[in-house]
Amino acid sequence: MVDPAADDTQVTILTHVDLHEIGWVPLHGAEGIENKILWRSESGDTIVGLMRLQAGAADAGHAHPGATQHAWVVEGHARVAGRDVGPGSYVFVPPGADHHTAAVGSQACTMFYVYQPFEPLHREH
């Protein structure tokens, strides 16, 4: 049972209004690809956000040598690493995997993602 007197000040909630107010910024310098960071760990080693590819947008392909990326397609369609994905699809990119992402169709594609280095900085030694 949840204690109603528990301190919930550490919980972050972003309403649809809050999300709307966070601006989209260009990602990877590619035309038509934008990013909206929703949360970043204190150490900066984990980023949670939204990525939006405008219709026809594509990145040049890249790899994250020391990081994993998880992505869920929220709306629209894309081609990631040669495979088509749509709403509800999940993509996992392991460290070092080359991948190319492109919007497919006449609509923008929005993905929710979690980006984390392979060896998180907050890991205890």
C-alpha positions as CSV (number, residue, x, y, z in Angstrom):
1,M,0.0,0.0,0.0
2,V,1.2,3.5,-0.8
3,D,1.7,5.8,2.1
4,P,-0.2,9.0,1.3
5,A,2.1,10.9,3.7
6,A,5.2,9.8,1.7
7,D,7.5,12.6,0.3
8,D,6.9,12.7,-3.4
9,T,9.0,15.8,-4.1
10,Q,11.6,13.6,-5.9
11,V,8.9,12.6,-8.5
12,T,9.1,14.5,-11.8
13,I,5.9,14.8,-13.7
14,L,5.7,16.6,-17.0
15,T,2.2,17.3,-18.3
16,H,1.3,17.7,-21.9
17,V,1.5,21.4,-21.4
18,D,5.0,21.1,-19.8
19,L,6.1,19.0,-22.8
20,H,4.7,21.5,-25.2
21,E,6.7,24.3,-23.6
22,I,10.1,22.4,-23.9
23,G,11.5,23.4,-27.2
24,W,12.7,21.1,-29.9
25,V,16.4,21.6,-30.8
26,P,18.3,20.3,-33.8
27,L,19.9,16.9,-33.3
28,H,23.2,15.7,-34.9
29,G,23.1,18.8,-37.2
30,A,20.8,16.9,-39.6
31,E,18.1,18.8,-41.3
32,G,14.6,17.9,-40.0
33,I,15.7,15.9,-37.0
34,E,14.9,17.4,-33.6
35,N,15.4,16.5,-30.0
36,K,13.6,17.4,-26.8
37,I,15.4,16.3,-23.5
38,L,12.9,15.3,-20.8
39,W,15.3,14.2,-18.1
40,R,19.1,13.9,-17.6
41,S,20.7,12.2,-14.6
42,E,22.7,14.3,-12.2
43,S,25.9,12.8,-13.5
44,G,24.8,13.3,-17.1
45,D,25.3,9.7,-18.0
46,T,21.6,9.0,-18.8
47,I,19.4,11.0,-21.1
48,V,15.7,10.5,-21.6
49,G,13.9,12.4,-24.4
50,L,11.9,12.6,-27.6
51,M,13.3,12.6,-31.1
52,R,11.3,13.8,-34.0
53,L,12.1,13.2,-37.7
54,Q,10.2,15.4,-40.1
55,A,8.8,13.7,-43.2
56,G,11.7,12.9,-45.5
57,A,14.4,13.5,-42.8
58,A,17.3,11.1,-42.4
59,D,20.5,11.0,-40.4
60,A,23.8,10.2,-42.0
61,G,24.2,7.1,-40.0
62,H,26.3,6.8,-36.9
63,A,27.3,4.6,-34.0
64,H,27.5,5.1,-30.2
65,P,30.8,3.4,-29.4
66,G,30.2,3.3,-25.6
67,A,26.5,3.7,-25.2
68,T,23.2,1.9,-25.6
69,Q,20.0,3.5,-26.9
70,H,16.5,2.3,-26.4
71,A,13.7,3.9,-28.5
72,W,9.9,3.4,-28.7
73,V,8.0,4.8,-31.7
74,V,5.2,7.0,-30.4
75,E,3.8,8.1,-33.8
76,G,4.6,7.9,-37.4
77,H,6.9,5.5,-39.2
78,A,10.7,5.2,-39.7
79,R,13.3,3.0,-41.0
80,V,16.0,2.1,-38.5
81,A,19.0,0.0,-39.4
82,G,17.2,-1.1,-42.5
83,R,13.9,-2.2,-40.8
84,D,10.6,-0.4,-40.9
85,V,9.1,0.5,-37.5
86,G,5.8,2.1,-36.6
87,P,3.8,3.1,-33.5
88,G,4.4,0.8,-30.6
89,S,7.7,-0.6,-32.0
90,Y,10.8,-0.9,-29.8
91,V,14.4,-0.4,-31.0
92,F,17.5,-1.4,-29.1
93,V,20.9,-0.2,-30.4
94,P,23.8,-1.8,-28.6
95,P,27.2,0.0,-28.2
96,G,29.1,0.3,-31.5
97,A,26.2,-0.7,-33.8
98,D,26.1,1.4,-36.9
99,H,22.6,2.6,-37.6
100,H,20.8,4.9,-39.9
101,T,17.4,6.4,-39.1
102,A,15.0,7.9,-41.6
103,A,11.3,9.0,-41.5
104,V,9.1,6.9,-43.8
105,G,5.9,8.3,-45.3
106,S,4.4,11.8,-45.4
107,Q,4.2,12.3,-41.6
108,A,6.8,13.1,-38.9
109,C,8.0,10.2,-36.7
110,T,8.3,10.8,-33.0
111,M,10.3,8.4,-30.8
112,F,10.8,8.3,-27.0
113,Y,14.3,7.3,-26.2
114,V,16.7,6.4,-23.3
115,Y,20.4,6.9,-24.0
116,Q,23.0,5.5,-21.6
117,P,26.7,4.9,-21.8
118,F,27.7,1.2,-21.6
119,E,29.5,1.9,-18.4
120,P,27.3,4.3,-16.4
121,L,29.2,6.9,-14.4
122,H,27.0,6.2,-11.3
123,R,28.1,2.5,-11.2
124,E,29.6,1.6,-7.9
125,H,33.2,0.2,-8.0
